Every structure is written in C-alpha cells, then in structure tokens.
C-alpha cells in the first residue's frame, strides 16, 4: 500500500461524507427544522413561547 492508495481511500471517504451531508440537508425530515431555524430572528422573545416549544420537543423525544 503506497501513498496513492491512501489518497484514493481518503477521496472516497470524503465523497461519501459529502453525499451524506447532502442527503441530510435535502431530506424530507430536515425541511421543517430548517424552516423553524430560518424564522428564529423574527420570533418573539417571550419566555412562555420558548418553554412551550421546549416541552413539545421533550415530548417528541420521550
């Protein structure tokens, strides 16, 4: 195994990492989270709204 084999392996690993990130970013499940994150600058700073959202997230993961 020489340096060129190592370079090939690293290239293939980088390619699959890129494909995985693209899959995650453009997958069906990611859109809702990205839309919520995009609207965060316009969100109210009301603590009750934040706490309500946190409770919903905790219910989803439980």
Backbone as JSON, one array per atom type, in Angstrom:
{
  "sequence": "XXXXXXXXXXXXXXXXXXXXXXXXXXXXXXXXXXXXXXXXXXXXXXXXXXXXXXXXXXXXXX",
  "N": [[0.85, -1.17, 0.0], [0.73, 2.05, -1.0], [1.27, 5.65, -1.0], [-0.53, 6.65, -2.87], [-2.69, 4.87, -2.79], [-3.68, 5.43, -0.25], [-4.44, 8.09, -0.65], [-6.51, 7.68, -2.47], [-8.36, 6.28, -0.9], [-8.98, 8.23, 1.04], [-10.14, 10.14, -0.61], [-12.45, 8.77, -1.5], [-13.76, 8.39, 0.98], [-14.22, 11.08, 1.67], [-15.95, 11.8, -0.4], [-18.2, 10.16, 0.15], [-18.88, 11.21, 2.63], [-19.62, 13.8, 1.86], [-21.86, 13.19, 0.24], [-23.52, 12.11, 2.22], [-23.96, 14.37, 3.86], [-25.31, 16.04, 2.06], [-27.57, 14.46, 1.62], [-28.69, 14.52, 4.19], [-29.19, 17.3, 4.44], [-31.01, 17.91, 2.38], [-33.05, 16.14, 2.78], [-36.38, 14.86, 3.47], [-37.25, 15.13, 6.15], [-35.72, 17.17, 7.22], [-36.51, 19.67, 6.4], [-38.57, 20.96, 7.89], [-37.32, 21.58, 10.34], [-35.29, 23.3, 9.41], [-36.83, 25.37, 8.37], [-38.0, 26.35, 10.7], [-35.68, 27.23, 12.02], [-34.89, 29.22, 10.27], [-36.78, 31.15, 10.71], [-36.26, 32.04, 13.27], [-34.95, 34.58, 13.84], [-37.09, 36.32, 13.63], [-38.79, 35.63, 15.59], [-40.78, 35.93, 18.57], [-39.53, 37.1, 21.7], [-40.63, 35.98, 23.88], [-40.72, 34.25, 26.86], [-42.53, 32.27, 27.52], [-43.37, 31.17, 25.11], [-41.01, 30.01, 24.24], [-40.58, 28.11, 26.28], [-42.84, 26.51, 25.91], [-42.33, 25.45, 23.38], [-40.04, 23.97, 23.99], [-41.11, 22.05, 25.69], [-42.7, 20.63, 23.9], [-40.74, 19.53, 22.24], [-39.43, 17.87, 24.06], [-41.45, 16.03, 24.55], [-41.61, 14.8, 22.07], [-39.17, 13.44, 21.88], [-39.31, 11.67, 23.97]],
  "CA": [[0.0, 0.0, 0.0], [1.55, 3.26, -1.08], [0.59, 6.91, -0.72], [-1.65, 6.84, -3.8], [-3.84, 4.12, -2.27], [-4.2, 6.21, 0.87], [-5.14, 9.24, -1.23], [-7.76, 7.2, -3.06], [-9.27, 5.96, 0.2], [-9.42, 9.49, 1.62], [-11.05, 10.75, -1.58], [-13.72, 8.04, -1.45], [-14.4, 8.73, 2.25], [-14.69, 12.46, 1.58], [-17.1, 11.8, -1.29], [-19.35, 9.61, 0.87], [-19.25, 12.2, 3.64], [-20.34, 14.85, 1.14], [-23.17, 12.66, -0.14], [-24.3, 12.0, 3.45], [-24.37, 15.71, 4.28], [-26.33, 16.49, 1.11], [-28.77, 13.66, 1.92], [-29.26, 15.07, 5.43], [-29.64, 18.68, 4.24], [-32.14, 17.98, 1.46], [-34.01, 15.1, 3.1], [-37.73, 15.33, 3.77], [-37.4, 15.46, 7.55], [-34.92, 18.32, 7.63], [-37.1, 20.94, 5.97], [-39.32, 21.61, 8.98], [-36.35, 22.15, 11.26], [-34.61, 24.42, 8.77], [-37.79, 26.47, 8.29], [-38.09, 26.93, 12.05], [-34.43, 27.94, 12.29], [-34.85, 30.41, 9.43], [-37.69, 32.14, 11.28], [-35.87, 32.4, 14.62], [-34.71, 36.02, 14.05], [-38.35, 37.04, 13.66], [-39.6, 35.07, 16.68], [-40.96, 36.73, 19.78], [-38.64, 36.7, 22.77], [-41.48, 35.62, 25.01], [-40.22, 33.04, 27.51], [-43.58, 31.26, 27.52], [-43.33, 30.52, 23.8], [-39.81, 29.18, 24.22], [-40.82, 26.98, 27.16], [-43.84, 25.65, 25.27], [-41.63, 24.73, 22.31], [-39.15, 23.01, 24.64], [-41.93, 20.94, 26.18], [-43.11, 19.83, 22.74], [-39.57, 18.77, 21.8], [-39.2, 16.81, 25.03], [-42.47, 15.0, 24.34], [-41.28, 14.06, 20.85], [-38.02, 12.57, 22.1], [-39.59, 10.69, 25.04]],
  "C": [[0.9, 1.23, 0.0], [0.68, 4.5, -0.86], [-0.61, 7.14, -1.64], [-2.89, 6.06, -3.38], [-4.49, 4.87, -1.12], [-4.97, 7.43, 0.36], [-6.48, 8.83, -1.83], [-8.79, 6.91, -1.98], [-9.83, 7.24, 0.82], [-10.4, 10.19, 0.68], [-12.42, 10.09, -1.55], [-14.46, 8.36, -0.15], [-14.95, 10.15, 2.24], [-15.94, 12.55, 0.69], [-18.34, 11.28, -0.57], [-19.8, 10.53, 2.0], [-20.06, 13.33, 3.01], [-21.75, 14.39, 0.77], [-24.07, 12.54, 1.09], [-24.8, 13.35, 3.93], [-25.45, 16.26, 3.36], [-27.64, 15.75, 1.36], [-29.47, 14.22, 3.15], [-29.87, 16.45, 5.18], [-30.89, 18.77, 3.36], [-33.17, 16.89, 1.7], [-35.35, 15.69, 3.51], [-37.87, 15.8, 5.22], [-36.69, 16.72, 7.98], [-35.6, 19.65, 7.33], [-37.81, 21.68, 7.1], [-38.36, 22.28, 9.96], [-35.63, 23.35, 10.69], [-35.55, 25.62, 8.64], [-37.95, 27.15, 9.65], [-36.84, 27.74, 12.37], [-34.35, 29.23, 11.48], [-35.74, 31.52, 10.0], [-37.32, 32.58, 12.69], [-35.57, 33.89, 14.8], [-36.0, 36.83, 14.17], [-39.24, 36.6, 14.82], [-39.68, 36.05, 17.84], [-40.01, 36.22, 20.85], [-39.4, 36.33, 24.03], [-41.02, 34.28, 25.58], [-41.26, 31.92, 27.48], [-43.58, 30.49, 26.2], [-42.14, 29.58, 23.74], [-40.02, 27.95, 25.09], [-41.82, 26.01, 26.56], [-43.19, 24.82, 24.17], [-40.71, 23.66, 22.9], [-39.93, 21.81, 25.14], [-42.35, 20.04, 25.03], [-41.95, 18.97, 22.26], [-39.28, 17.63, 22.77], [-40.21, 15.68, 24.87], [-42.15, 14.17, 23.11], [-40.17, 13.05, 21.1], [-38.29, 11.51, 23.15], [-40.35, 9.51, 24.52]]
}
